[in-house]
């Protein structure tokens, strides 16, 4: 991605400030490998297996889920990414224009904390992949010390890539796309020859409710990227095609999600324990021949590194919008340390990786969807973002609203979040309305979150965007004005 702020491979020093228009020379096609790399995860295989084993879906239902999930989730990623080309700033910085300088701390804090879990899951998966390679190639068995060493190596490498900035991340994404695509073809070819397709296609169909729940399960990972999507489109010029942003987001994700989900569902027919494996990676060493399993696992490690690098890259911006007065690459280090600590706990103490992962996904989708509904509704009425007001965190900011809060945005966000949790079921939390109604039974708590927050923000009166000019000590609040 072309920028004058950071040449290829150099340290990117730009933080949350909007990118000058002269430097916004990126192309929409660069988003395709970005979202390919964001989905190079063997966890998709395990989730595909869960569709077959836990949810009881057949091949055709898994196919429908594999198509629908990236269209829904990365359709939202692409749509919200349009804000990046409009404002030239990271998503959580643009969010200040919606929630107010202080109000933005509420969804920002929740999203930042949720990213800790996502990055922990990815770090653990990458460490498990390294452990599996050491086991099947060198016969080195897992131990507490080895777990710590592999996890530390993974996190440090992730920090190095994300700390360099957007150019390094984009360059790594491009090569990872080529490698992953090539070896995925090998795996698919092996499965085509080795699978008992009669058994696969003879499986009965599962309940429609669980198929819809499955869409939410697979889509949750994509939804977690929605607040970050402007981070990867802010170097696009204002004239960039909005349709191309959406198309490349869906295409890049879909070309990975669909085959990975189907591969997992097919593998689970002969290996049903795949859906409940102690770790999400070691099964590949048992199902695939060594000459495919080893390079595929190593590519999986690269994929998880890039996913975490992208996540930490965005998390650095989120930390800055929360008031951390440090360069972005140092803000990234906070997430790196947290993922290392939480990852160690998950690998050494937790009894069920997949149980924790599925429970986390259920709550992750709701946590991010509340922001998506409000920000998406605001995009329908806002074409421009005031660059100076985004960075001005004082009362003089045009985005100060009332006491630093946009009442409409904060109220809609809180109502959407609460509504979604009422209908959500997980091992960690079950809402009081999670059963005996279609929304709860079909796993649509996250959809309820988006709908409630979107509609409520759309109908509530919004404060006018007017800079405060009164001297300190006698601030004047802008009057409510429906916009």
C-alpha positions in Angstrom: 0.0 0.0 0.0 1.5 3.3 -1.1 2.0 5.9 1.5 4.6 8.6 2.1 4.3 8.2 5.8 5.7 4.7 5.7 7.5 3.1 2.8 7.4 -0.6 2.3 8.8 -2.4 5.3 9.5 0.9 7.2 8.0 1.7 10.6 4.7 3.5 10.2 4.6 6.4 12.5 1.1 7.8 11.7 -1.4 7.4 14.5 -5.1 8.2 14.6 -4.7 11.5 12.7 -6.5 11.5 9.3 -4.3 10.7 6.3 -3.6 13.7 4.1 -5.4 13.4 0.7 -2.0 13.6 -1.1 -0.9 10.3 0.6 -4.1 8.4 -0.1 -3.0 6.5 -3.1 -4.0 2.9 -2.2 -6.2 0.7 -4.5 -9.3 -1.2 -3.5 -7.9 -4.4 -4.9 -5.4 -4.4 -2.1 -8.3 -5.2 0.3 -8.7 -8.6 -1.3 -5.5 -10.2 0.1 -6.1 -8.3 3.4 -9.3 -10.1 4.1 -7.9 -13.4 2.7 -5.1 -13.2 5.3 -7.6 -12.3 8.0 -9.2 -15.7 7.6 -6.3 -18.0 7.2 -7.2 -19.9 10.4 -7.5 -23.6 11.1 -10.2 -22.6 13.5 -12.5 -22.5 10.5 -11.9 -26.2 10.0 -12.9 -26.9 13.6 -16.0 -24.7 13.3 -17.0 -26.5 10.1 -16.7 -29.7 11.9 -18.9 -28.3 14.7 -21.6 -27.6 12.0 -21.6 -31.3 11.1 -21.1 -32.9 14.6 -22.6 -30.5 17.1 -25.3 -28.9 15.0 -26.0 -32.0 12.9 -26.0 -30.2 9.5 -25.4 -32.1 6.3 -23.1 -31.1 3.4 -25.6 -28.8 1.6 -26.5 -27.0 4.8 -22.8 -26.5 5.6 -22.4 -25.1 2.1 -25.2 -22.6 2.6 -23.7 -21.5 5.9 -20.2 -21.2 4.3 -21.7 -18.9 1.6 -24.0 -16.8 3.8 -21.6 -16.1 6.7 -18.9 -14.2 4.8 -21.6 -12.4 2.7 -23.3 -11.1 5.9 -20.2 -10.4 8.1 -17.8 -9.1 5.4 -20.6 -7.2 3.7 -20.7 -5.2 6.9 -16.9 -5.0 6.9 -17.0 -3.5 3.4 -19.9 -1.1 4.1 -18.3 0.3 7.3 -15.0 0.4 5.4 -16.5 3.1 3.2 -16.2 5.5 6.2 -12.4 5.0 6.0 -12.2 6.6 2.5 -14.5 9.4 3.6 -12.6 10.4 6.7 -9.1 8.9 6.1 -8.8 7.9 9.8 -9.1 4.6 11.8 -12.5 3.4 12.7 -12.4 4.1 16.4 -11.2 7.7 15.7 -14.1 8.3 13.3 -16.3 6.9 16.0 -15.6 10.0 18.0 -17.8 11.9 15.5 -20.7 9.6 16.3 -20.5 9.1 20.1 -18.7 12.2 21.1 -15.2 12.6 22.5 -16.1 11.1 25.9 -18.9 8.9 24.7 -16.6 7.1 22.4 -14.7 5.7 25.4 -17.7 3.4 26.2 -17.8 1.3 23.0 -14.1 1.8 22.5 -13.2 0.2 25.8 -15.5 -2.7 25.2 -14.1 -3.3 21.7 -10.5 -3.1 23.0 -11.2 -5.6 25.8 -13.0 -7.9 23.3 -9.9 -7.8 21.1 -7.8 -9.2 24.0 -9.9 -12.4 23.8 -9.7 -12.6 20.0 -5.9 -12.1 20.0 -5.5 -14.6 22.8 -7.5 -17.3 20.8 -5.3 -16.7 17.7 -2.1 -16.8 19.7 -3.1 -20.0 21.4 -4.0 -21.6 18.0 -0.7 -20.5 16.5 1.2 -22.0 19.5 -0.7 -25.2 19.1 0.3 -25.4 15.5 3.9 -25.0 16.3 3.7 -27.7 19.0 2.0 -30.1 16.5 4.8 -29.5 14.0 7.5 -30.2 16.6 5.6 -33.3 17.7 5.0 -35.0 14.3 8.4 -33.9 12.7 10.9 -34.1 15.6 8.9 -36.2 18.2 9.2 -33.4 20.8 6.2 -33.7 23.1 4.5 -30.7 24.6 5.5 -29.5 28.0 4.8 -26.5 30.2 8.2 -24.9 29.2 7.6 -25.6 25.5 4.1 -24.1 25.6 5.5 -20.9 27.1 8.3 -20.7 24.6 6.1 -21.3 21.5 3.4 -18.8 22.8 6.1 -16.2 23.6 7.7 -16.7 20.1 4.3 -16.3 18.4 3.3 -13.1 20.4 6.7 -11.4 19.9 6.6 -12.1 16.1 3.1 -10.7 16.0 4.1 -7.6 17.8 7.0 -7.1 15.4 4.8 -7.3 12.3 2.0 -5.2 13.6 4.4 -2.6 15.0 6.0 -2.0 11.6 2.6 -0.8 10.3 0.3 -1.1 7.3 2.9 -1.6 4.6 4.5 -4.6 6.3 1.1 -6.1 7.1 -0.1 -5.7 3.5 3.1 -7.2 2.1 2.9 -10.2 4.4 -0.8 -10.7 3.5 0.0 -10.9 -0.2 2.6 -13.7 0.1 0.5 -15.6 2.7 -2.4 -15.5 0.3 -0.4 -17.2 -2.4 1.0 -19.9 -0.1 -2.3 -20.6 1.6 -4.1 -20.9 -1.7 -1.6 -23.3 -3.1 -1.6 -25.7 -0.2 -5.3 -25.5 0.3 -5.7 -26.9 -3.2 -3.4 -29.8 -2.2 -5.6 -30.4 0.9 -8.8 -30.2 -1.1 -7.4 -32.6 -3.7 -6.4 -35.1 -1.0 -9.9 -34.9 0.6 -11.6 -35.4 -2.8 -9.7 -38.7 -3.3 -9.7 -40.0 0.3 -13.2 -39.1 1.4 -16.1 -41.5 1.4 -18.5 -39.2 -0.4 -21.4 -41.6 -0.2 -21.3 -41.3 3.6 -21.0 -37.5 3.3 -24.0 -37.0 1.1 -26.2 -39.6 2.9 -26.2 -37.5 6.1 -29.7 -36.2 7.0 -30.4 -32.5 7.2 -30.3 -30.8 10.6 -32.7 -28.3 12.0 -33.1 -25.0 10.2 -32.7 -23.2 13.4 -29.2 -24.7 13.9 -28.3 -23.8 10.4 -29.1 -20.1 11.1 -27.2 -20.4 14.4 -24.3 -21.7 12.4 -24.3 -18.6 10.2 -23.9 -16.5 13.3 -21.1 -18.8 14.6 -19.0 -18.5 11.5 -20.0 -14.8 10.9 -18.8 -13.7 14.4 -15.2 -13.7 13.4 -16.0 -11.4 10.5 -18.1 -9.1 12.6 -15.2 -8.6 15.0 -13.3 -6.9 12.1 -16.1 -4.4 11.3 -14.9 -1.6 13.6 -11.4 -2.0 12.2 -12.4 -1.9 8.5 -11.7 1.8 8.1 -8.2 1.2 9.4 -7.5 -0.6 6.2 -9.3 1.8 3.8 -8.1 5.1 5.2 -5.3 5.2 2.6 -7.9 5.0 -0.2 -8.7 8.2 -2.1 -12.2 9.7 -1.8 -12.9 8.7 -5.4 -12.4 4.9 -4.7 -15.4 2.8 -5.6 -17.6 1.9 -2.6 -18.9 -1.1 -4.5 -15.3 -2.3 -5.0 -14.6 -2.0 -1.2 -17.6 -4.2 -0.4 -16.8 -6.6 -3.3 -13.2 -7.1 -2.3 -14.0 -7.5 1.4 -16.6 -10.2 0.7 -14.5 -11.9 -2.0 -11.3 -12.0 0.0 -13.0 -13.5 3.0 -15.4 -15.8 1.1 -12.7 -17.5 -1.0 -11.2 -18.8 2.3 -14.2 -19.2 4.6 -16.3 -21.4 2.3 -13.7 -24.1 1.4 -12.4 -24.2 5.0 -15.8 -24.6 6.5 -16.7 -27.4 4.0 -13.3 -29.1 4.5 -14.0 -29.2 8.3 -17.5 -30.5 7.8 -16.2 -33.3 5.4 -13.3 -34.2 7.7 -15.7 -34.5 10.6 -17.7 -37.3 8.9 -14.8 -39.7 9.3 -13.3 -38.0 12.4 -16.2 -36.8 14.5 -13.9 -36.1 17.5 -12.6 -33.2 15.5 -15.3 -30.9 16.8 -14.4 -31.6 20.4 -10.6 -32.0 20.1 -8.5 -30.9 23.1 -6.8 -28.4 20.8 -7.9 -27.1 17.4 -4.8 -28.1 15.4 -3.3 -31.5 16.2 -5.9 -33.4 14.3 -4.3 -32.3 11.0 -1.3 -34.4 11.8 -3.6 -37.4 12.1 -5.9 -36.8 9.1 -3.4 -35.6 6.5 -0.2 -37.2 5.2 3.0 -35.8 6.7 4.1 -34.1 3.4 0.9 -32.0 3.4 0.3 -31.6 7.1 3.6 -30.0 8.0 3.7 -27.2 5.4 0.0 -26.6 5.9 0.5 -26.3 9.7 3.4 -23.9 9.1 1.2 -21.8 6.8 -1.5 -21.9 9.4 1.0 -20.4 11.9 1.7 -17.6 9.4 -2.0 -17.1 9.0 -2.6 -16.8 12.7 0.4 -14.4 12.9 -1.1 -12.1 10.3 -4.6 -12.2 11.8 -3.2 -11.2 15.2 -0.9 -8.6 13.5 -3.9 -7.0 11.8 -5.9 -7.1 15.1 -3.1 -5.6 17.2 -2.5 -3.0 14.5 -6.1 -1.8 14.9 -6.0 -2.3 18.7 -3.1 0.2 18.8 -5.4 2.8 17.3 -8.2 1.9 19.7 -5.8 2.4 22.6 -4.9 5.8 21.3 -8.5 6.9 21.0 -8.9 5.8 24.7 -6.3 8.4 25.7 -3.1 6.4 25.8 -0.5 9.1 24.9 2.0 6.8 23.2 3.0 6.0 19.6 0.8 3.3 18.0 3.5 0.6 18.0 3.9 1.0 21.7 0.1 0.9 22.2 0.3 -2.4 20.4 2.6 -3.8 23.1 -0.3 -3.6 25.7 -2.3 -6.1 23.7 0.7 -8.3 23.1 1.4 -8.6 26.8 -2.3 -9.3 27.5 -2.6 -12.0 24.9 0.6 -13.7 26.2 -0.8 -13.8 29.8 -4.3 -14.9 28.8 -2.9 -17.4 26.3 -0.8 -19.0 28.9 -3.9 -19.4 31.2 -5.9 -20.9 28.4 -3.3 -23.4 27.4 -2.1 -24.4 30.9 -5.3 -24.1 33.0 -8.5 -24.2 30.8 -10.0 -27.6 30.3 -11.8 -27.0 27.0 -10.4 -24.8 24.2 -13.4 -25.1 21.9 -15.9 -24.6 24.6 -14.2 -21.4 25.6 -13.9 -20.4 22.0 -17.6 -20.9 21.1 -18.7 -19.1 24.2 -16.4 -16.2 23.4 -17.7 -16.0 19.8 -21.3 -15.8 21.1 -20.6 -12.7 23.2 -18.0 -11.2 20.8 -20.7 -10.8 18.1 -23.0 -8.9 20.4 -20.3 -6.7 21.8 -19.2 -5.5 18.3 -22.7 -5.4 16.8 -23.9 -2.6 19.1 -21.3 -0.3 17.7 -22.0 -1.5 14.1 -25.7 -0.6 14.4 -25.0 3.0 15.6 -22.1 3.8 13.4 -23.8 2.3 10.3 -26.9 4.4 10.9 -24.7 7.5 11.3 -23.0 6.8 8.0 -26.3 7.2 6.2 -26.4 10.9 7.3 -22.7 11.8 7.3 -20.5 12.2 4.3 -17.7 14.2 5.8 -15.6 14.0 9.0 -13.9 17.1 10.5 -10.3 16.2 10.8 -9.5 18.8 13.5 -12.6 17.9 15.5 -11.6 14.2 15.6 -8.3 15.0 17.3 -9.6 17.8 19.5 -10.6 16.2 22.8 -11.5 19.4 24.5 -14.8 21.4 24.8 -13.8 23.3 21.6 -14.3 20.1 19.5 -17.2 20.1 17.1 -17.8 16.5 18.4 -18.0 17.5 22.0 -21.9 17.5 21.9 -23.2 17.5 25.5 -20.5 17.1 28.1 -18.5 15.1 25.6 -21.3 12.6 24.9 -23.8 12.2 22.0 -26.9 11.2 24.0 -28.6 9.5 21.0 -25.5 7.4 20.1 -24.8 6.3 23.6 -28.4 5.5 24.4 -28.8 3.5 21.2 -25.6 1.6 21.8 -26.5 0.7 25.3 -30.0 -0.4 24.4 -28.7 -2.5 21.5 -26.1 -4.1 23.6 -28.6 -4.9 26.4 -31.2 -6.2 23.9 -28.7 -8.6 22.3 -27.5 -10.0 25.6 -31.1 -10.8 26.6 -31.3 -13.2 23.6 -27.8 -14.7 23.8 -26.9 -18.2 24.9 -23.3 -19.3 25.7 -21.5 -21.5 28.3 -20.5 -18.3 30.1 -23.8 -16.4 30.0 -27.4 -17.0 29.1 -29.9 -14.2 28.7 -33.4 -14.4 30.1 -35.0 -14.3 26.6 -32.6 -16.9 25.1 -35.3 -19.6 24.7 -39.0 -19.9 23.7 -38.7 -17.3 20.9 -37.2 -17.4 17.4 -34.6 -14.8 18.1 -33.0 -16.7 21.0 -33.5 -20.2 19.5 -32.0 -19.2 16.2 -29.0 -17.6 17.8 -29.9 -14.1 16.5 -29.0 -12.1 19.6 -26.3 -10.3 17.6 -28.9 -9.4 14.8 -31.2 -8.0 17.5 -28.3 -5.9 18.7 -27.7 -4.4 15.3 -31.4 -3.8 14.5 -32.2 -2.2 17.9 -29.1 0.1 18.0 -29.5 1.1 14.3 -33.2 1.9 14.5 -33.0 3.7 17.8 -30.2 5.9 16.7 -32.0 6.6 13.4 -35.1 8.0 15.2 -33.6 9.7 18.2 -32.9 13.5 17.8 -29.2 14.2 17.3 -27.2 17.2 18.6 -26.0 19.6 15.9 -22.3 19.5 15.1 -21.3 23.0 16.1 -17.9 23.9 17.5 -18.0 25.4 21.0 -16.6 29.0 21.0 -17.3 30.0 24.6 -14.3 30.6 26.9 -13.4 27.9 29.4 -15.4 28.2 32.5 -18.5 29.2 30.6 -19.1 26.5 28.2 -22.2 26.6 26.0 -23.9 23.3 25.1 -25.2 23.0 21.6 -29.0 22.8 21.5 -30.7 19.5 20.4 -31.4 19.5 16.7 -33.0 16.6 14.8 -30.8 15.9 11.8 
